[in-house]
């Protein structure tokens, strides 16, 4: 019997999965898909690379929103469909957004999307230009029409992630205030809203750490998974080396009632660039999580992550093992465990 449970999440019997290698001496209970990357370079005409993208179960299969770097270098969001969550077919043209009146309302550019279902609505969140780096949002019910919502925050901000349900009646969003450049700093903050228009009650969640793998900055990753132990969060941490930035994947567990409080925070990375598709690419040494597919019956979790700003890759873990590992290797500090307001 499982020690922990995934809560308020639909069953996904066909969760993408590959069993843990029997001959692997894993000291961290996360393993890569042996056929990575699942999305390679030049995935469709006019697009050079797809990476840092999000997927979700949909009508017995899977659907996703993908950061597609066009061959003029400008990123936009494309829609993709898959029967198994591994092999993907992409719509030939970028998603066309409209305003509330049905008129075209396209962002100047859009990248690093997330995709979350709350009640009966799917929400897209991405990074864009709003007179500076900022967050864009849209909603859809059928993945045919996409209606843009008000930009939630002023510039400068990135790495927005919606929680998959309301907490105390309000929408909850993680974000990483930044600047307009290749930000050399950043902490994760929590904001809430009654209506996705007015955002407030901003709280600090956690910041960079003395552990070298996340000593420069951190940022949100996949939408938090609600579990009996708290909100399981896969996020990214960045270190600065003599040869540039290195992006790794970390794990934390947030309080279920007040997600600004960090209950456990893993002191080690869960994935760091080690494979060729993570180390070599348009931006080398990047593992950037954007989504999970998880099944409450089995505790299986598939982690989708961008690799070297060039590919999409998959990794796997199991709920009991990853929560135990995070707890056993947890180090929290005052800035993690306090309410997050001063």
Secondary structure, DSSP 8 states (H G I E B T S, - for coil): --SS-B-S----TT-------TT---SSS-EE-TT--SB-SS-BTTEEEEEEEEEEEETTEEEEEEEEEETTS-EEEEEEEESSSSS-EE-SS---EE-TTS-B---S-EEEEEEEEETTEEEEEEEEESSSEEEEEEEESSSS-EEE----S-SSEEEEEE-SS-BTTBEEEEEEE--SSS-S---EEEEEESSSSSEEEEEEEE---SSGGGSSEEE--S--EEETTEEEEEEEEEEEETTEEEEEEEEEEE-SS-TTSEEEEBSS-SB-S-SHHHHSSSSSSBEEEEEEEE-TTT-EEEEEEEETTTEEEEEEEEHHHHHHHHHHTB---HHHHS-S--
